[in-house]
Amino acid sequence: MPVDTVDPSIKKDVYDEDLIGHPRRFKVLLHNDHYTTMEFVVHVLMTVFGKSEAEATNVMLMVHKEGMGVCGVYTAEIAEAKVALVRHLARKNGFPLKCTMEEV
């Protein structure tokens, strides 16, 4: 059988992207508490998530007013690493800041 023969059970209009699929995406969330300072939240958003000061301030205000704010959307591994880093920084600085991830 020639090497270039295509399996007839595979439709010709199926592309590699359809067979492979896209990686699952997760949003990283910060949760409001009554102890973590707004300045620290802005610092975390700028250092961990690469936000500008204006973007970080907007997300921090959302967290403060609505109880939760989205820091960004990432693949699972990156989201897990960012959540772990935020938790580490918060504990190191004596804050109970809660950071979670949720599938989009």
Helices and strands as residue ranges (DSSP letters): H 16-20, E 25-31, H 38-47, H 53-66, E 68-75, H 76-92, E 98-103
